[in-house]
Amino acid sequence: GSGMLIGGSVVTAVGLVLLYQNATDHWESWAYAWALVGPGASGAGTALAGLRSGSAGMIRAGGTQLLIGLGLFAAGYLFFEGILNISGRRLPLPEWIIPAAVVILGLALVVRGLTERRSG
């Protein structure tokens, strides 16, 4: 049933991350790639299950979870590779990229706070 979509999405994401890490010998990326598996893939599976069952709530929840996973992945990538340089492969990041990412995150939270429907 639809529940297998979530498990299948997680297993597929784990396989893809491990395939990338094995092909590139970039095992350090697991420090932030877990976000693609945990919240990201399970969110994608939830959204797919919602599409299959016709549940708008599941689609919305899964989409939000997927976006959170992608955001955590991007933040982790910038932190672990851009600041800590855990892989030893220096990223050519300009100095303004981290402050810009924080500003964008803050603006996204403000927009969400302004557009979120109030319950009750």
Kinemage of the C-alpha trace (Angstrom):
@kinemage 1
@onewidth
@group {chain A} dominant
@subgroup {mainchain}
@vectorlist {calphas} color= white
{ca gly a 1} P 0.000 0.000 0.000
{ca ser a 2} L 0.852 3.643 0.323
{ca gly a 3} L 2.916 3.046 3.456
{ca met a 4} L 5.530 1.256 1.379
{ca leu a 5} L 6.165 4.499 -0.504
{ca ile a 6} L 7.729 6.039 2.593
{ca gly a 7} L 9.963 3.053 3.356
{ca gly a 8} L 10.883 2.686 -0.303
{ca ser a 9} L 11.801 6.364 -0.527
{ca val a 10} L 14.081 6.104 2.502
{ca val a 11} L 15.794 2.937 1.250
{ca thr a 12} L 16.262 4.501 -2.203
{ca ala a 13} L 17.766 7.659 -0.692
{ca val a 14} L 20.180 5.628 1.449
{ca gly a 15} L 21.234 3.683 -1.646
{ca leu a 16} L 21.769 6.853 -3.679
{ca val a 17} L 23.806 8.538 -0.943
{ca leu a 18} L 25.965 5.428 -0.498
{ca leu a 19} L 26.375 5.120 -4.280
{ca tyr a 20} L 27.610 8.720 -4.451
{ca gln a 21} L 29.941 8.247 -1.485
{ca asn a 22} L 31.373 5.021 -2.880
{ca ala a 23} L 31.901 6.510 -6.355
{ca thr a 24} L 33.562 9.691 -5.071
{ca asp a 25} L 35.192 8.401 -1.864
{ca his a 26} L 33.512 11.316 -0.089
{ca trp a 27} L 32.384 9.461 3.024
{ca glu a 28} L 32.625 12.620 5.144
{ca ser a 29} L 29.491 13.878 3.425
{ca trp a 30} L 27.388 11.669 5.731
{ca ala a 31} L 27.822 14.452 8.338
{ca tyr a 32} L 25.121 16.372 6.430
{ca ala a 33} L 23.744 13.917 3.824
{ca trp a 34} L 21.612 12.207 6.494
{ca ala a 35} L 19.172 15.100 6.052
{ca leu a 36} L 18.384 13.815 2.560
{ca val a 37} L 17.472 10.431 4.033
{ca gly a 38} L 15.715 11.237 7.318
{ca pro a 39} L 13.419 14.164 6.796
{ca gly a 40} L 13.978 14.499 3.032
{ca ala a 41} L 13.195 11.038 1.701
{ca ser a 42} L 10.538 10.260 4.272
{ca gly a 43} L 8.876 13.568 3.380
{ca ala a 44} L 8.982 12.704 -0.310
{ca gly a 45} L 7.458 9.303 0.481
{ca thr a 46} L 4.742 10.903 2.586
{ca ala a 47} L 3.907 13.334 -0.226
{ca leu a 48} L 3.785 10.478 -2.731
{ca ala a 49} L 1.533 8.476 -0.396
{ca gly a 50} L -0.693 11.535 -0.119
{ca leu a 51} L -0.864 11.817 -3.893
{ca arg a 52} L -1.795 8.156 -4.157
{ca ser a 53} L -4.483 8.351 -1.483
{ca gly a 54} L -5.724 11.810 -2.430
{ca ser a 55} L -4.885 13.307 0.973
{ca ala a 56} L -4.016 16.993 0.690
{ca gly a 57} L -2.832 16.998 4.318
{ca met a 58} L -0.291 14.252 3.653
{ca ile a 59} L 0.933 16.015 0.513
{ca arg a 60} L 1.386 19.271 2.431
{ca ala a 61} L 3.081 17.587 5.409
{ca gly a 62} L 5.369 15.549 3.169
{ca gly a 63} L 6.299 18.583 1.082
{ca thr a 64} L 7.142 20.561 4.212
{ca gln a 65} L 9.229 17.690 5.535
{ca leu a 66} L 11.052 17.398 2.199
{ca leu a 67} L 11.853 21.120 2.200
{ca ile a 68} L 13.135 20.888 5.766
{ca gly a 69} L 15.407 18.005 4.745
{ca leu a 70} L 16.764 19.944 1.766
{ca gly a 71} L 17.309 23.013 3.947
{ca leu a 72} L 19.165 20.976 6.576
{ca phe a 73} L 21.281 19.412 3.847
{ca ala a 74} L 22.186 22.820 2.385
{ca ala a 75} L 22.964 24.282 5.814
{ca gly a 76} L 25.046 21.241 6.736
{ca tyr a 77} L 26.907 21.384 3.439
{ca leu a 78} L 27.763 25.039 3.939
{ca phe a 79} L 28.822 24.468 7.542
{ca phe a 80} L 30.761 21.217 7.229
{ca glu a 81} L 32.351 21.847 3.841
{ca gly a 82} L 32.449 25.641 3.720
{ca ile a 83} L 33.499 26.414 7.285
{ca leu a 84} L 34.955 23.234 8.808
{ca asn a 85} L 36.320 21.831 5.521
{ca ile a 86} L 35.835 18.254 6.776
{ca ser a 87} L 36.617 16.625 3.434
{ca gly a 88} L 39.779 18.618 2.763
{ca arg a 89} L 38.304 19.809 -0.525
{ca arg a 90} L 38.179 23.556 -0.062
{ca leu a 91} L 35.027 25.079 -1.479
{ca pro a 92} L 35.414 28.270 -3.460
{ca leu a 93} L 32.794 30.049 -1.375
{ca pro a 94} L 32.749 33.825 -1.295
{ca glu a 95} L 32.868 35.359 2.188
{ca trp a 96} L 29.322 36.684 1.906
{ca ile a 97} L 27.627 33.332 1.257
{ca ile a 98} L 27.121 32.269 4.902
{ca pro a 99} L 25.635 35.625 6.021
{ca ala a 100} L 23.438 35.634 2.902
{ca ala a 101} L 22.186 32.129 3.717
{ca val a 102} L 21.275 33.235 7.245
{ca val a 103} L 19.423 36.290 5.889
{ca ile a 104} L 17.495 34.130 3.408
{ca leu a 105} L 16.558 31.693 6.177
{ca gly a 106} L 15.369 34.567 8.357
{ca leu a 107} L 13.291 36.038 5.533
{ca ala a 108} L 11.746 32.640 4.819
{ca leu a 109} L 10.717 32.340 8.471
{ca val a 110} L 9.223 35.835 8.432
{ca val a 111} L 7.267 35.114 5.240
{ca arg a 112} L 6.021 31.836 6.662
{ca gly a 113} L 4.955 33.576 9.868
{ca leu a 114} L 3.045 36.176 7.884
{ca thr a 115} L 1.350 33.736 5.530
{ca glu a 116} L 0.575 30.883 7.935
{ca arg a 117} L -3.101 30.431 8.709
{ca arg a 118} L -4.080 30.750 12.322
{ca ser a 119} L -6.065 27.939 13.837
{ca gly a 120} L -8.621 28.387 16.540
